[in-house]
Amino acid sequence: MAATSAAVSAVPESDLLRERVLAALEELKAKEVRVIDVRGKTSIADTLVIASGTSTRHVKALADEVVRFAKQAGMLPLGVEGQTEAEWVLVDLGDVIVHVMLPRIREFYGLERLWSVDAPEAG
């Protein structure tokens, strides 16, 4: 049992947080989830997670689920923006920043194109 806890603690916290975020998005069936490793490209985060919801209600529910899963893992969000309109909700978890958007908003802003020019996909 001690070996298991040592193995778990060897996994970087940002990787565990990313896995919790992905589990939350999967739980509520997010669309087109994309994980972008931005380490070395910016100091704001290690990972960006971008996902789509099918409606404003779905976008809000996905963001709420990300917050819920993060809190269960002992991580309080640094900020959550955009919940009122719920066309684009940003959940800042420190090392992991989550963008949940309607498809038309996602296409318009093109965050994948912006960050993926030099950044490899993570996970």
Secondary structure, DSSP 8 states (H G I E B T S, - for coil): -HHHHHHHHHS-HHHHHHHHHHHHHHHTT-EEEEEEE-TTT-SS-SEEEEEE-SSHHHHHHHHHHHHHHHHHTT---SEEE-TTT-SEEEEE-SSEEEEEE-HHHHHHH-HHHHHHTT--B--
